[in-house]
Amino acid sequence: MKKIAVLFSGTGSNLAYLLKNLHKQNSFEIVVALSNKKDAGGIAFAKEYSIPLEIIPSKEFTHREAFDTKVVEVLEEYSPDLTVLAGFMRILTPTFTEQIRAINLHPSLLPRHKGLLAIERSYEDNYPTAGVSVHWVTSELDGGEIILQKEIQKAGLSFEEYEEQIKVIEKVALLEAIESIFD
C-alpha cells in the first residue's frame, strides 16, 4: 500500500474526491488528513471515512517555521509515501519542503498566476485557455517541477461556469498525478 497524507484548509472537496476514488483502491491508502483550520469543511469527510484526522491551527503559531515543524512531526508519525496539498492555503518554508515529499494542486496553468486568486486572475487574462497544474512542492511558491496540467477553453464561459470546470478538472488532475508518481 502506498500511504498518502492529504493536507487541506477549506471545504475538502478534493479530499472527498480522493477518499472516494483513491483510498483503499489500487494499493493506495489515505493514512491521515491534516487541516490548519479547526472549522474546515473537509473535517467531515475525514470523519465519514474514519481517516485519522489531525488539526493543527496555524494561527496558534507565531512563526511559519514553528507551524511547519509541528506539521512535519505529525506527518512523520504516519510515514506517508507522498503528501498531497489539496487546497492547503499555507506558504510552506524549507522546514517542511526539505523534509516532506509533497505535491500541490494549483488552479492555473503554471507558471501563470502563482499564489492567491489564481482562478479569478486566469479567467480575466488574455489567454484563450486556462486550467490546473499539479507540481512538486518546493520552498518557491507554486514553483516546483510540474507533474501534469489539464487545460480548458475559456471562450463563452461565465465566471461561474469557468470556476465549475476548473473544480472538475482539478480533481481528475490530482488523482492522475498521484497515480503517475507511483507508476
N, C-alpha and C positions, 0 to 999 in steps of 0.2 A: 504493500500500500504506500502510495505517495502521500505524505502528510502536508496539508495545506492550512495555513493560517490566513484569515481574512480580517483586514482592518477597515473599519467604516466609521463615518461620523454622522450620517443622516438617516434617510428613510430605509436604507438597507435593501433596496430593490435588486442591486447586483448580488448581494449576499444571498437573497432569496432565490435568485436565478441559479446561482452556483449550488446551493443546497439541493434544489430540485433536479438539476441537470448534471451534477458532477459528484456530489457527495455519495460515497459508497457505490460508485459506478466506475468501471474501467480502472480499478486499482487506485482510486483516489478517495481520500477521507479528509474532510474539514475537521481538524483537530481542535481548533479554537477560533472564536470570533472575538475581536477586541475592538472596543469603541473608546474614543476620548470624550464622549458626551454621555452623561447619565440618562438623558431623555431621548437618545437616538431611536428612531423608529425601528431600525434593524435588530434591536434587542429582542423584540417579539419573535422574529424569525429564528434567531439562535435558540430561544426557549422552545419554540414549536418543534424544532428538530433535535432537541436535547443536546445541543452542541455546548461544550464548555464555553462560558462567557466571561470575559474579563473587561471591566470598566475602569479605565484609568483617566480620570478627569484632568485634562491638560491645564485647565485654569487653576488647579491646585499646585502647580509648579511655577517657580519664579524664573527658571531658565529653560530654554528648549532642550539643552543637553541633559538636564536633570529628568525631564519628561522622557526623552529618548532612552536614557539609561534604564529607567523603570520598564519601559516597553520591551527593550532588549532582554532584560532579566526575566520578564514574564514569558516572552516568546521562547526563550531558551528552555524553559520548563517543558514545553510541548515538542521541542526538536522538529520544527517543520522543515520539510524539504524545500518549500517555497512559501514566501509571504506575499499576499496579494493585497494591494491597496485599492480598494473599491469604494471610491467616494470618501476617502480618508483625507480630511481637509487640514492637513498639517504639513508645514515645510520641515523636512527631516534633516538633522545635522549629521556630520560624519560619525558621531557616536552611534547612530543607527545604521547609516548607509555602508559603513565599513565592516559591519558585523553581521548584517542580515541580508540574505539573498532575497530580493524583493522585486516585484513588478508593479507598475501603476497603470491604471486606466485613465486616459485623458480625453475629454470630449472636443478635440480638434485634431486636424492633421498637422502634427508637429513637424517642423519647428514653429509653425504658425500658432499664435495665441497661447503662449505658455501662461500658466498661472490662473487666476480667478476670472470668472465671467467669460470663459472660452466659448461657450455656446452662443452667447449674445454677440460677442465680437466676431465669431466666424460667420454667423448669419448676416451680419452687416457688412462684411468685407466685400471686395470686388471679384473674388474668385467664383467661378461657376459651380464648383464642387466644395464639399466640406466633409467632415467625417470624424472618426475617432482613431486614437493611437493607443497601443499598449507598448510600454517601454520598460527597460530595466531602470531601477531606481538608483540614482547617484546623488551626490550632495548638490549637484546643479539642478535647480528647479525644472522639472519636465525636460531634462537634458540628456538622459541616458539613452543608450542604443535602442532603436525602435525594433520591436519584435514583429509587429504587424499593424497594418492600418486597414480600415474599411471606409469606403467613400460613398457619398450620396450626391445626387444632383439637387441644387437649391432652387432651380427655376420654378416659379409658380407656387411655391410653398409659403403659407403664412408662417409666422414665427412659431405658433403652437404646433403646426404640422411638422415643421422642421425639428423642433425640440423632441417631439414624439419619435420621429425616425431616428434621431441620434440616440435616444434612450434604448430603442430596439437594437440597433446595430452594436452599441457598446457592450451589451450583454453577450451577444454572439462572439464579438471580437475577444472579449476577456476569456471566455470558455475555450475558444480556438487557440489562443496564445498559451494558456496553461497546458493544454494537451500537446501543443507543438514542442514545448520546452522538454517534455519527457518522452518524445518520440524516439 
